[in-house]
Amino acid sequence: MAYSDDQLRAKILEMYPDIARHGIAFSFSLDAEKLSYILNFRKGMHELMAHLAKKDADDCMNNIKCLYLGVQIGQVLRYFEKGY
């Protein structure tokens, strides 16, 4: 499935609106060698990274909620809520 980075970003933010709701900056880049996206979450001086397999990104674009990404985002939100 072909899609742009902007489309993937919009889909992730649509599926996980708490990212924006909590004021967390979000960016990503594709690691073509590992067929995985490196996701970067930042709030203030704090930063966390997560990985999203290309196949999981494809599922997201097909409106299949990414369980693994959802768990990671939950951890990111808890981390930032604690003020780390």
PDB file with SEQRES, HELIX, SHEET and CRYST1 records, atoms N, CA, C and O in Angstrom:
SEQRES   1 A   84  MET ALA TYR SER ASP ASP GLN LEU ARG ALA LYS ILE LEU          
SEQRES   2 A   84  GLU MET TYR PRO ASP ILE ALA ARG HIS GLY ILE ALA PHE          
SEQRES   3 A   84  SER PHE SER LEU ASP ALA GLU LYS LEU SER TYR ILE LEU          
SEQRES   4 A   84  ASN PHE ARG LYS GLY MET HIS GLU LEU MET ALA HIS LEU          
SEQRES   5 A   84  ALA LYS LYS ASP ALA ASP ASP CYS MET ASN ASN ILE LYS          
SEQRES   6 A   84  CYS LEU TYR LEU GLY VAL GLN ILE GLY GLN VAL LEU ARG          
SEQRES   7 A   84  TYR PHE GLU LYS GLY TYR                                      
HELIX    1 AA1 ASP A    5  MET A   15  1                                  11    
HELIX    2 AA2 ASP A   18  ARG A   21  1                                   4    
HELIX    3 AA3 LYS A   54  MET A   61  1                                   8    
HELIX    4 AA4 LEU A   67  GLU A   81  1                                  15    
SHEET    1 AA1 3 ALA A  25  ASP A  31  0                                        
SHEET    2 AA1 3 SER A  36  LYS A  43 -1                                        
SHEET    3 AA1 3 HIS A  46  ALA A  53 -1                                        
CRYST1    1.000    1.000    1.000  90.00  90.00  90.00 P 1           1          
ATOM      1  N   MET A   1       0.841  -1.172   0.000  1.00  0.00           N  
ATOM      2  CA  MET A   1       0.000   0.000   0.000  1.00  0.00           C  
ATOM      3  C   MET A   1       0.886   1.235   0.000  1.00  0.00           C  
ATOM      4  O   MET A   1       1.800   1.356   0.816  1.00  0.00           O  
ATOM      5  N   ALA A   2       0.615   2.138  -0.908  1.00  0.00           N  
ATOM      6  CA  ALA A   2       1.393   3.367  -1.007  1.00  0.00           C  
ATOM      7  C   ALA A   2       0.666   4.504  -0.286  1.00  0.00           C  
ATOM      8  O   ALA A   2      -0.531   4.714  -0.480  1.00  0.00           O  
ATOM      9  N   TYR A   3       1.403   5.223   0.540  1.00  0.00           N  
ATOM     10  CA  TYR A   3       0.866   6.387   1.238  1.00  0.00           C  
ATOM     11  C   TYR A   3       2.045   7.281   1.608  1.00  0.00           C  
ATOM     12  O   TYR A   3       3.189   6.833   1.689  1.00  0.00           O  
ATOM     13  N   SER A   4       1.741   8.530   1.825  1.00  0.00           N  
ATOM     14  CA  SER A   4       2.788   9.493   2.158  1.00  0.00           C  
ATOM     15  C   SER A   4       3.007   9.541   3.667  1.00  0.00           C  
ATOM     16  O   SER A   4       2.182   9.054   4.441  1.00  0.00           O  
ATOM     17  N   ASP A   5       4.110  10.124   4.068  1.00  0.00           N  
ATOM     18  CA  ASP A   5       4.374  10.313   5.493  1.00  0.00           C  
ATOM     19  C   ASP A   5       3.285  11.168   6.130  1.00  0.00           C  
ATOM     20  O   ASP A   5       2.865  10.909   7.258  1.00  0.00           O  
ATOM     21  N   ASP A   6       2.828  12.190   5.401  1.00  0.00           N  
ATOM     22  CA  ASP A   6       1.765  13.055   5.936  1.00  0.00           C  
ATOM     23  C   ASP A   6       0.479  12.274   6.174  1.00  0.00           C  
ATOM     24  O   ASP A   6      -0.215  12.504   7.165  1.00  0.00           O  
ATOM     25  N   GLN A   7       0.160  11.351   5.271  1.00  0.00           N  
ATOM     26  CA  GLN A   7      -1.043  10.531   5.439  1.00  0.00           C  
ATOM     27  C   GLN A   7      -0.907   9.602   6.641  1.00  0.00           C  
ATOM     28  O   GLN A   7      -1.860   9.424   7.399  1.00  0.00           O  
ATOM     29  N   LEU A   8       0.267   9.013   6.818  1.00  0.00           N  
ATOM     30  CA  LEU A   8       0.484   8.129   7.968  1.00  0.00           C  
ATOM     31  C   LEU A   8       0.421   8.928   9.262  1.00  0.00           C  
ATOM     32  O   LEU A   8      -0.201   8.492  10.231  1.00  0.00           O  
ATOM     33  N   ARG A   9       1.050  10.077   9.285  1.00  0.00           N  
ATOM     34  CA  ARG A   9       1.021  10.934  10.473  1.00  0.00           C  
ATOM     35  C   ARG A   9      -0.426  11.277  10.835  1.00  0.00           C  
ATOM     36  O   ARG A   9      -0.826  11.151  11.992  1.00  0.00           O  
ATOM     37  N   ALA A  10      -1.203  11.707   9.851  1.00  0.00           N  
ATOM     38  CA  ALA A  10      -2.596  12.067  10.092  1.00  0.00           C  
ATOM     39  C   ALA A  10      -3.392  10.871  10.611  1.00  0.00           C  
ATOM     40  O   ALA A  10      -4.224  11.021  11.505  1.00  0.00           O  
ATOM     41  N   LYS A  11      -3.143   9.702  10.061  1.00  0.00           N  
ATOM     42  CA  LYS A  11      -3.869   8.496  10.489  1.00  0.00           C  
ATOM     43  C   LYS A  11      -3.521   8.139  11.930  1.00  0.00           C  
ATOM     44  O   LYS A  11      -4.412   7.807  12.712  1.00  0.00           O  
ATOM     45  N   ILE A  12      -2.252   8.200  12.292  1.00  0.00           N  
ATOM     46  CA  ILE A  12      -1.848   7.886  13.669  1.00  0.00           C  
ATOM     47  C   ILE A  12      -2.485   8.871  14.637  1.00  0.00           C  
ATOM     48  O   ILE A  12      -2.990   8.476  15.687  1.00  0.00           O  
ATOM     49  N   LEU A  13      -2.461  10.162  14.284  1.00  0.00           N  
ATOM     50  CA  LEU A  13      -3.065  11.166  15.159  1.00  0.00           C  
ATOM     51  C   LEU A  13      -4.583  11.011  15.226  1.00  0.00           C  
ATOM     52  O   LEU A  13      -5.191  11.319  16.252  1.00  0.00           O  
ATOM     53  N   GLU A  14      -5.196  10.538  14.152  1.00  0.00           N  
ATOM     54  CA  GLU A  14      -6.633  10.273  14.154  1.00  0.00           C  
ATOM     55  C   GLU A  14      -6.948   9.095  15.061  1.00  0.00           C  
ATOM     56  O   GLU A  14      -7.919   9.140  15.817  1.00  0.00           O  
ATOM     57  N   MET A  15      -6.147   8.046  14.997  1.00  0.00           N  
ATOM     58  CA  MET A  15      -6.406   6.838  15.779  1.00  0.00           C  
ATOM     59  C   MET A  15      -6.025   7.021  17.250  1.00  0.00           C  
ATOM     60  O   MET A  15      -6.597   6.373  18.126  1.00  0.00           O  
ATOM     61  N   TYR A  16      -5.072   7.891  17.515  1.00  0.00           N  
ATOM     62  CA  TYR A  16      -4.583   8.115  18.876  1.00  0.00           C  
ATOM     63  C   TYR A  16      -4.585   9.613  19.177  1.00  0.00           C  
ATOM     64  O   TYR A  16      -3.520  10.222  19.274  1.00  0.00           O  
ATOM     65  N   PRO A  17      -5.767  10.216  19.325  1.00  0.00           N  
ATOM     66  CA  PRO A  17      -5.861  11.671  19.517  1.00  0.00           C  
ATOM     67  C   PRO A  17      -5.243  12.172  20.829  1.00  0.00           C  
ATOM     68  O   PRO A  17      -4.994  13.369  20.973  1.00  0.00           O  
ATOM     69  N   ASP A  18      -4.996  11.273  21.778  1.00  0.00           N  
ATOM     70  CA  ASP A  18      -4.380  11.695  23.038  1.00  0.00           C  
ATOM     71  C   ASP A  18      -2.977  12.256  22.834  1.00  0.00           C  
ATOM     72  O   ASP A  18      -2.488  13.008  23.677  1.00  0.00           O  
ATOM     73  N   ILE A  19      -2.332  11.909  21.743  1.00  0.00           N  
ATOM     74  CA  ILE A  19      -1.003  12.461  21.468  1.00  0.00           C  
ATOM     75  C   ILE A  19      -1.104  13.985  21.420  1.00  0.00           C  
ATOM     76  O   ILE A  19      -0.388  14.679  22.142  1.00  0.00           O  
ATOM     77  N   ALA A  20      -1.977  14.495  20.586  1.00  0.00           N  
ATOM     78  CA  ALA A  20      -2.138  15.948  20.445  1.00  0.00           C  
ATOM     79  C   ALA A  20      -2.820  16.541  21.676  1.00  0.00           C  
ATOM     80  O   ALA A  20      -2.461  17.630  22.123  1.00  0.00           O  
ATOM     81  N   ARG A  21      -3.793  15.833  22.217  1.00  0.00           N  
ATOM     82  CA  ARG A  21      -4.552  16.326  23.369  1.00  0.00           C  
ATOM     83  C   ARG A  21      -3.637  16.620  24.555  1.00  0.00           C  
ATOM     84  O   ARG A  21      -3.900  17.533  25.337  1.00  0.00           O  
ATOM     85  N   HIS A  22      -2.578  15.855  24.684  1.00  0.00           N  
ATOM     86  CA  HIS A  22      -1.641  16.039  25.795  1.00  0.00           C  
ATOM     87  C   HIS A  22      -0.463  16.924  25.414  1.00  0.00           C  
ATOM     88  O   HIS A  22       0.481  17.061  26.192  1.00  0.00           O  
ATOM     89  N   GLY A  23      -0.505  17.525  24.236  1.00  0.00           N  
ATOM     90  CA  GLY A  23       0.542  18.463  23.825  1.00  0.00           C  
ATOM     91  C   GLY A  23       1.876  17.811  23.535  1.00  0.00           C  
ATOM     92  O   GLY A  23       2.930  18.407  23.756  1.00  0.00           O  
ATOM     93  N   ILE A  24       1.829  16.588  23.043  1.00  0.00           N  
ATOM     94  CA  ILE A  24       3.056  15.849  22.747  1.00  0.00           C  
ATOM     95  C   ILE A  24       3.392  16.039  21.271  1.00  0.00           C  
ATOM     96  O   ILE A  24       2.573  15.758  20.395  1.00  0.00           O  
ATOM     97  N   ALA A  25       4.601  16.518  21.007  1.00  0.00           N  
ATOM     98  CA  ALA A  25       5.069  16.649  19.626  1.00  0.00           C  
ATOM     99  C   ALA A  25       5.409  15.258  19.124  1.00  0.00           C  
ATOM    100  O   ALA A  25       5.925  14.430  19.876  1.00  0.00           O  
ATOM    101  N   PHE A  26       5.121  14.999  17.858  1.00  0.00           N  
ATOM    102  CA  PHE A  26       5.265  13.658  17.299  1.00  0.00           C  
ATOM    103  C   PHE A  26       5.881  13.763  15.909  1.00  0.00           C  
ATOM    104  O   PHE A  26       5.413  14.527  15.065  1.00  0.00           O  
ATOM    105  N   SER A  27       6.924  12.996  15.686  1.00  0.00           N  
ATOM    106  CA  SER A  27       7.537  12.920  14.353  1.00  0.00           C  
ATOM    107  C   SER A  27       8.016  11.485  14.142  1.00  0.00           C  
ATOM    108  O   SER A  27       8.052  10.692  15.082  1.00  0.00           O  
ATOM    109  N   PHE A  28       8.381  11.158  12.907  1.00  0.00           N  
ATOM    110  CA  PHE A  28       8.873   9.814  12.634  1.00  0.00           C  
ATOM    111  C   PHE A  28       9.693   9.812  11.358  1.00  0.00           C  
ATOM    112  O   PHE A  28       9.640  10.739  10.550  1.00  0.00           O  
ATOM    113  N   SER A  29      10.445   8.747  11.208  1.00  0.00           N  
ATOM    114  CA  SER A  29      11.207   8.535   9.973  1.00  0.00           C  
ATOM    115  C   SER A  29      11.255   7.036   9.707  1.00  0.00           C  
ATOM    116  O   SER A  29      11.167   6.228  10.631  1.00  0.00           O  
ATOM    117  N   LEU A  30      11.395   6.678   8.448  1.00  0.00           N  
ATOM    118  CA  LEU A  30      11.444   5.269   8.064  1.00  0.00           C  
ATOM    119  C   LEU A  30      12.875   4.776   8.090  1.00  0.00           C  
ATOM    120  O   LEU A  30      13.762   5.390   7.497  1.00  0.00           O  
ATOM    121  N   ASP A  31      13.101   3.676   8.772  1.00  0.00           N  
ATOM    122  CA  ASP A  31      14.380   2.975   8.717  1.00  0.00           C  
ATOM    123  C   ASP A  31      14.205   1.899   7.653  1.00  0.00           C  
ATOM    124  O   ASP A  31      13.725   0.803   7.942  1.00  0.00           O  
ATOM    125  N   ALA A  32      14.595   2.216   6.429  1.00  0.00           N  
ATOM    126  CA  ALA A  32      14.361   1.328   5.287  1.00  0.00           C  
ATOM    127  C   ALA A  32      15.057  -0.019   5.456  1.00  0.00           C  
ATOM    128  O   ALA A  32      14.562  -1.041   4.981  1.00  0.00           O  
ATOM    129  N   GLU A  33      16.181  -0.021   6.120  1.00  0.00           N  
ATOM    130  CA  GLU A  33      16.922  -1.273   6.321  1.00  0.00           C  
ATOM    131  C   GLU A  33      16.149  -2.243   7.203  1.00  0.00           C  
ATOM    132  O   GLU A  33      16.144  -3.449   6.955  1.00  0.00           O  
ATOM    133  N   LYS A  34      15.490  -1.710   8.239  1.00  0.00           N  
ATOM    134  CA  LYS A  34      14.743  -2.560   9.176  1.00  0.00           C  
ATOM    135  C   LYS A  34      13.255  -2.625   8.852  1.00  0.00           C  
ATOM    136  O   LYS A  34      12.499  -3.294   9.555  1.00  0.00           O  
ATOM    137  N   LEU A  35      12.827  -1.934   7.790  1.00  0.00           N  
ATOM    138  CA  LEU A  35      11.401  -1.866   7.419  1.00  0.00           C  
ATOM    139  C   LEU A  35      10.553  -1.493   8.627  1.00  0.00           C  
ATOM    140  O   LEU A  35       9.549  -2.136   8.933  1.00  0.00           O  
ATOM    141  N   SER A  36      10.991  -0.425   9.309  1.00  0.00           N  
ATOM    142  CA  SER A  36      10.338   0.017  10.525  1.00  0.00           C  
ATOM    143  C   SER A  36      10.410   1.538  10.610  1.00  0.00           C  
ATOM    144  O   SER A  36      11.390   2.154  10.189  1.00  0.00           O  
ATOM    145  N   TYR A  37       9.357   2.127  11.160  1.00  0.00           N  
ATOM    146  CA  TYR A  37       9.366   3.560  11.422  1.00  0.00           C  
ATOM    147  C   TYR A  37       9.897   3.798  12.830  1.00  0.00           C  
ATOM    148  O   TYR A  37       9.573   3.063  13.762  1.00  0.00           O  
ATOM    149  N   ILE A  38      10.712   4.826  12.970  1.00  0.00           N  
ATOM    150  CA  ILE A  38      11.187   5.270  14.271  1.00  0.00           C  
ATOM    151  C   ILE A  38      10.321   6.470  14.645  1.00  0.00           C  
ATOM    152  O   ILE A  38      10.360   7.502  13.976  1.00  0.00           O  
ATOM    153  N   LEU A  39       9.548   6.333  15.705  1.00  0.00           N  
ATOM    154  CA  LEU A  39       8.652   7.389  16.150  1.00  0.00           C  
ATOM    155  C   LEU A  39       9.306   8.147  17.291  1.00  0.00           C  
ATOM    156  O   LEU A  39       9.900   7.546  18.187  1.00  0.00           O  
ATOM    157  N   ASN A  40       9.196   9.457  17.256  1.00  0.00           N  
ATOM    158  CA  ASN A  40       9.797  10.313  18.268  1.00  0.00           C  
ATOM    159  C   ASN A  40       8.696  11.136  18.913  1.00  0.00           C  
ATOM    160  O   ASN A  40       7.970  11.861  18.232  1.00  0.00           O  
ATOM    161  N   PHE A  41       8.577  11.022  20.224  1.00  0.00           N  
ATOM    162  CA  PHE A  41       7.593  11.776  20.991  1.00  0.00           C  
ATOM    163  C   PHE A  41       8.354  12.734  21.899  1.00  0.00           C  
ATOM    164  O   PHE A  41       9.307  12.340  22.570  1.00  0.00           O  
ATOM    165  N   ARG A  42       7.924  14.005  21.915  1.00  0.00           N  
ATOM    166  CA  ARG A  42       8.642  15.001  22.698  1.00  0.00           C  
ATOM    167  C   ARG A  42       7.640  15.916  23.397  1.00  0.00           C  
ATOM    168  O   ARG A  42       6.643  16.352  22.821  1.00  0.00           O  
ATOM    169  N   LYS A  43       7.947  16.185  24.649  1.00  0.00           N  
ATOM    170  CA  LYS A  43       7.170  17.164  25.409  1.00  0.00           C  
ATOM    171  C   LYS A  43       8.147  17.881  26.320  1.00  0.00           C  
ATOM    172  O   LYS A  43       8.771  17.273  27.190  1.00  0.00           O  
ATOM    173  N   GLY A  44       8.271  19.178  26.109  1.00  0.00           N  
ATOM    174  CA  GLY A  44       9.255  19.934  26.877  1.00  0.00           C  
ATOM    175  C   GLY A  44      10.648  19.423  26.563  1.00  0.00           C  
ATOM    176  O   GLY A  44      11.020  19.283  25.398  1.00  0.00           O  
ATOM    177  N   MET A  45      11.402  19.150  27.587  1.00  0.00           N  
ATOM    178  CA  MET A  45      12.772  18.660  27.406  1.00  0.00           C  
ATOM    179  C   MET A  45      12.841  17.137  27.329  1.00  0.00           C  
ATOM    180  O   MET A  45      13.922  16.573  27.158  1.00  0.00           O  
ATOM    181  N   HIS A  46      11.720  16.485  27.450  1.00  0.00           N  
ATOM    182  CA  HIS A  46      11.697  15.027  27.496  1.00  0.00           C  
ATOM    183  C   HIS A  46      11.353  14.442  26.129  1.00  0.00           C  
ATOM    184  O   HIS A  46      10.558  14.995  25.369  1.00  0.00           O  
ATOM    185  N   GLU A  47      11.981  13.305  25.848  1.00  0.00           N  
ATOM    186  CA  GLU A  47      11.808  12.668  24.546  1.00  0.00           C  
ATOM    187  C   GLU A  47      11.800  11.156  24.710  1.00  0.00           C  
ATOM    188  O   GLU A  47      12.590  10.593  25.469  1.00  0.00           O  
ATOM    189  N   LEU A  48      10.896  10.510  23.989  1.00  0.00           N  
ATOM    190  CA  LEU A  48      10.829   9.052  23.951  1.00  0.00           C  
ATOM    191  C   LEU A  48      10.770   8.600  22.505  1.00  0.00           C  
ATOM    192  O   LEU A  48      10.275   9.319  21.636  1.00  0.00           O  
ATOM    193  N   MET A  49      11.277   7.407  22.257  1.00  0.00           N  
ATOM    194  CA  MET A  49      11.226   6.840  20.915  1.00  0.00           C  
ATOM    195  C   MET A  49      10.488   5.513  20.951  1.00  0.00           C  
ATOM    196  O   MET A  49      10.489   4.811  21.963  1.00  0.00           O  
ATOM    197  N   ALA A  50       9.862   5.183  19.837  1.00  0.00           N  
ATOM    198  CA  ALA A  50       9.171   3.905  19.690  1.00  0.00           C  
ATOM    199  C   ALA A  50       9.372   3.427  18.261  1.00  0.00           C  
ATOM    200  O   ALA A  50       9.788   4.192  17.391  1.00  0.00           O  
ATOM    201  N   HIS A  51       9.078   2.177  18.032  1.00  0.00           N  
ATOM    202  CA  HIS A  51       9.213   1.592  16.697  1.00  0.00           C  
ATOM    203  C   HIS A  51       7.844   1.117  16.211  1.00  0.00           C  
ATOM    204  O   HIS A  51       7.018   0.643  16.992  1.00  0.00           O  
ATOM    205  N   LEU A  52       7.629   1.254  14.919  1.00  0.00           N  
ATOM    206  CA  LEU A  52       6.404   0.785  14.294  1.00  0.00           C  
ATOM    207  C   LEU A  52       6.802   0.057  13.018  1.00  0.00           C  
ATOM    208  O   LEU A  52       7.305   0.667  12.075  1.00  0.00           O  
ATOM    209  N   ALA A  53       6.574  -1.242  12.997  1.00  0.00           N  
ATOM    210  CA  ALA A  53       6.905  -2.036  11.810  1.00  0.00           C  
ATOM    211  C   ALA A  53       6.104  -1.537  10.614  1.00  0.00           C  
ATOM    212  O   ALA A  53       4.959  -1.110  10.760  1.00  0.00           O  
ATOM    213  N   LYS A  54       6.701  -1.592   9.451  1.00  0.00           N  
ATOM    214  CA  LYS A  54       6.052  -1.139   8.216  1.00  0.00           C  
ATOM    215  C   LYS A  54       4.716  -1.862   8.032  1.00  0.00           C  
ATOM    216  O   LYS A  54       3.735  -1.244   7.619  1.00  0.00           O  
ATOM    217  N   LYS A  55       4.666  -3.142   8.329  1.00  0.00           N  
ATOM    218  CA  LYS A  55       3.420  -3.899   8.199  1.00  0.00           C  
ATOM    219  C   LYS A  55       2.353  -3.338   9.129  1.00  0.00           C  
ATOM    220  O   LYS A  55       1.190  -3.227   8.739  1.00  0.00           O  
ATOM    221  N   ASP A  56       2.732  -2.983  10.351  1.00  0.00           N  
ATOM    222  CA  ASP A  56       1.777  -2.393  11.287  1.00  0.00           C  
ATOM    223  C   ASP A  56       1.312  -1.021  10.802  1.00  0.00           C  
ATOM    224  O   ASP A  56       0.146  -0.662  10.969  1.00  0.00           O  
ATOM    225  N   ALA A  57       2.219  -0.260  10.204  1.00  0.00           N  
ATOM    226  CA  ALA A  57       1.844   1.035   9.635  1.00  0.00           C  
ATOM    227  C   ALA A  57       0.830   0.823   8.509  1.00  0.00           C  
ATOM    228  O   ALA A  57      -0.143   1.568   8.391  1.00  0.00           O  
ATOM    229  N   ASP A  58       1.067  -0.196   7.685  1.00  0.00           N  
ATOM    230  CA  ASP A  58       0.125  -0.521   6.612  1.00  0.00           C  
ATOM    231  C   ASP A  58      -1.249  -0.855   7.187  1.00  0.00           C  
ATOM    232  O   ASP A  58      -2.271  -0.429   6.648  1.00  0.00           O  
ATOM    233  N   ASP A  59      -1.275  -1.630   8.296  1.00  0.00           N  
ATOM    234  CA  ASP A  59      -2.539  -1.964   8.951  1.00  0.00           C  
ATOM    235  C   ASP A  59      -3.239  -0.705   9.446  1.00  0.00           C  
ATOM    236  O   ASP A  59      -4.453  -0.567   9.297  1.00  0.00           O  
ATOM    237  N   CYS A  60      -2.480   0.210  10.033  1.00  0.00           N  
ATOM    238  CA  CYS A  60      -3.073   1.473  10.498  1.00  0.00           C  
ATOM    239  C   CYS A  60      -3.748   2.199   9.346  1.00  0.00           C  
ATOM    240  O   CYS A  60      -4.858   2.712   9.490  1.00  0.00           O  
ATOM    241  N   MET A  61      -3.081   2.239   8.215  1.00  0.00           N  
ATOM    242  CA  MET A  61      -3.623   2.939   7.056  1.00  0.00           C  
ATOM    243  C   MET A  61      -4.887   2.244   6.533  1.00  0.00           C  
ATOM    244  O   MET A  61      -5.697   2.866   5.846  1.00  0.00           O  
ATOM    245  N   ASN A  62      -5.053   0.967   6.855  1.00  0.00           N  
ATOM    246  CA  ASN A  62      -6.245   0.212   6.473  1.00  0.00           C  
ATOM    247  C   ASN A  62      -7.279   0.189   7.593  1.00  0.00           C  
ATOM    248  O   ASN A  62      -8.176  -0.653   7.610  1.00  0.00           O  
ATOM    249  N   ASN A  63      -7.139   1.130   8.533  1.00  0.00           N  
ATOM    250  CA  ASN A  63      -8.078   1.282   9.658  1.00  0.00           C  
ATOM    251  C   ASN A  63      -8.100   0.097  10.614  1.00  0.00           C  
ATOM    252  O   ASN A  63      -9.110  -0.165  11.268  1.00  0.00           O  
ATOM    253  N   ILE A  64      -6.993  -0.609  10.691  1.00  0.00           N  
ATOM    254  CA  ILE A  64      -6.848  -1.684  11.667  1.00  0.00           C  
ATOM    255  C   ILE A  64      -6.010  -1.108  12.806  1.00  0.00           C  
ATOM    256  O   ILE A  64      -4.844  -0.765  12.611  1.00  0.00           O  
ATOM    257  N   LYS A  65      -6.590  -1.004  13.967  1.00  0.00           N  
ATOM    258  CA  LYS A  65      -5.899  -0.384  15.092  1.00  0.00           C  
ATOM    259  C   LYS A  65      -4.629  -1.166  15.414  1.00  0.00           C  
ATOM    260  O   LYS A  65      -4.638  -2.393  15.502  1.00  0.00           O  
ATOM    261  N   CYS A  66      -3.576  -0.446  15.579  1.00  0.00           N  
ATOM    262  CA  CYS A  66      -2.261  -1.047  15.827  1.00  0.00           C  
ATOM    263  C   CYS A  66      -2.126  -1.328  17.324  1.00  0.00           C  
ATOM    264  O   CYS A  66      -1.842  -0.415  18.098  1.00  0.00           O  
ATOM    265  N   LEU A  67      -2.322  -2.551  17.728  1.00  0.00           N  
ATOM    266  CA  LEU A  67      -2.273  -2.908  19.142  1.00  0.00           C  
ATOM    267  C   LEU A  67      -0.916  -2.567  19.745  1.00  0.00           C  
ATOM    268  O   LEU A  67      -0.849  -1.931  20.798  1.00  0.00           O  
ATOM    269  N   TYR A  68       0.149  -2.976  19.098  1.00  0.00           N  
ATOM    270  CA  TYR A  68       1.491  -2.733  19.635  1.00  0.00           C  
ATOM    271  C   TYR A  68       1.744  -1.234  19.762  1.00  0.00           C  
ATOM    272  O   TYR A  68       2.279  -0.784  20.775  1.00  0.00           O  
ATOM    273  N   LEU A  69       1.366  -0.455  18.745  1.00  0.00           N  
ATOM    274  CA  LEU A  69       1.555   0.992  18.803  1.00  0.00           C  
ATOM    275  C   LEU A  69       0.693   1.587  19.907  1.00  0.00           C  
ATOM    276  O   LEU A  69       1.138   2.489  20.616  1.00  0.00           O  
ATOM    277  N   GLY A  70      -0.521   1.103  20.064  1.00  0.00           N  
ATOM    278  CA  GLY A  70      -1.397   1.589  21.119  1.00  0.00           C  
ATOM    279  C   GLY A  70      -0.793   1.382  22.502  1.00  0.00           C  
ATOM    280  O   GLY A  70      -0.903   2.256  23.363  1.00  0.00           O  
ATOM    281  N   VAL A  71      -0.164   0.246  22.721  1.00  0.00           N  
ATOM    282  CA  VAL A  71       0.497  -0.030  24.004  1.00  0.00           C  
ATOM    283  C   VAL A  71       1.649   0.950  24.200  1.00  0.00           C  
ATOM    284  O   VAL A  71       1.816   1.504  25.286  1.00  0.00           O  
ATOM    285  N   GLN A  72       2.440   1.164  23.156  1.00  0.00           N  
ATOM    286  CA  GLN A  72       3.568   2.096  23.258  1.00  0.00           C  
ATOM    287  C   GLN A  72       3.089   3.516  23.534  1.00  0.00           C  
ATOM    288  O   GLN A  72       3.676   4.222  24.354  1.00  0.00           O  
ATOM    289  N   ILE A  73       2.039   3.929  22.862  1.00  0.00           N  
ATOM    290  CA  ILE A  73       1.519   5.281  23.069  1.00  0.00           C  
ATOM    291  C   ILE A  73       0.985   5.421  24.491  1.00  0.00           C  
ATOM    292  O   ILE A  73       1.144   6.473  25.111  1.00  0.00           O  
ATOM    293  N   GLY A  74       0.356   4.377  25.009  1.00  0.00           N  
ATOM    294  CA  GLY A  74      -0.098   4.390  26.398  1.00  0.00           C  
ATOM    295  C   GLY A  74       1.065   4.596  27.351  1.00  0.00           C  
ATOM    296  O   GLY A  74       0.943   5.341  28.323  1.00  0.00           O  
ATOM    297  N   GLN A  75       2.181   3.950  27.089  1.00  0.00           N  
ATOM    298  CA  GLN A  75       3.365   4.110  27.927  1.00  0.00           C  
ATOM    299  C   GLN A  75       3.934   5.522  27.799  1.00  0.00           C  
ATOM    300  O   GLN A  75       4.356   6.116  28.791  1.00  0.00           O  
ATOM    301  N   VAL A  76       3.944   6.052  26.589  1.00  0.00           N  
ATOM    302  CA  VAL A  76       4.425   7.420  26.362  1.00  0.00           C  
ATOM    303  C   VAL A  76       3.569   8.403  27.159  1.00  0.00           C  
ATOM    304  O   VAL A  76       4.104   9.280  27.838  1.00  0.00           O  
ATOM    305  N   LEU A  77       2.251   8.263  27.081  1.00  0.00           N  
ATOM    306  CA  LEU A  77       1.353   9.168  27.795  1.00  0.00           C  
ATOM    307  C   LEU A  77       1.573   9.086  29.304  1.00  0.00           C  
ATOM    308  O   LEU A  77       1.619  10.116  29.976  1.00  0.00           O  
ATOM    309  N   ARG A  78       1.708   7.890  29.836  1.00  0.00           N  
ATOM    310  CA  ARG A  78       1.948   7.732  31.281  1.00  0.00           C  
ATOM    311  C   ARG A  78       3.279   8.386  31.678  1.00  0.00           C  
ATOM    312  O   ARG A  78       3.372   9.027  32.725  1.00  0.00           O  
ATOM    313  N   TYR A  79       4.290   8.223  30.848  1.00  0.00           N  
ATOM    314  CA  TYR A  79       5.593   8.805  31.129  1.00  0.00           C  
ATOM    315  C   TYR A  79       5.489  10.324  31.226  1.00  0.00           C  
ATOM    316  O   TYR A  79       5.976  10.925  32.185  1.00  0.00           O  
ATOM    317  N   PHE A  80       4.854  10.942  30.233  1.00  0.00           N  
ATOM    318  CA  PHE A  80       4.745  12.392  30.229  1.00  0.00           C  
ATOM    319  C   PHE A  80       3.800  12.911  31.305  1.00  0.00           C  
ATOM    320  O   PHE A  80       4.014  14.004  31.829  1.00  0.00           O  
ATOM    321  N   GLU A  81       2.760  12.151  31.644  1.00  0.00           N  
ATOM    322  CA  GLU A  81       1.843  12.567  32.712  1.00  0.00           C  
ATOM    323  C   GLU A  81       2.552  12.612  34.049  1.00  0.00           C  
ATOM    324  O   GLU A  81       2.206  13.428  34.903  1.00  0.00           O  
ATOM    325  N   LYS A  82       3.537  11.752  34.250  1.00  0.00           N  
ATOM    326  CA  LYS A  82       4.280  11.743  35.503  1.00  0.00           C  
ATOM    327  C   LYS A  82       5.294  12.887  35.564  1.00  0.00           C  
ATOM    328  O   LYS A  82       5.900  13.132  36.607  1.00  0.00           O  
ATOM    329  N   GLY A  83       5.469  13.570  34.460  1.00  0.00           N  
ATOM    330  CA  GLY A  83       6.356  14.733  34.444  1.00  0.00           C  
ATOM    331  C   GLY A  83       7.826  14.413  34.276  1.00  0.00           C  
ATOM    332  O   GLY A  83       8.679  15.219  34.647  1.00  0.00           O  
ATOM    333  N   TYR A  84       8.134  13.261  33.729  1.00  0.00           N  
ATOM    334  CA  TYR A  84       9.540  12.918  33.512  1.00  0.00           C  
ATOM    335  C   TYR A  84      10.104  13.737  32.386  1.00  0.00           C  
ATOM    336  O   TYR A  84      11.279  13.594  32.048  1.00  0.00           O  
TER     337      TYR A  84                                                      
END                                                                             
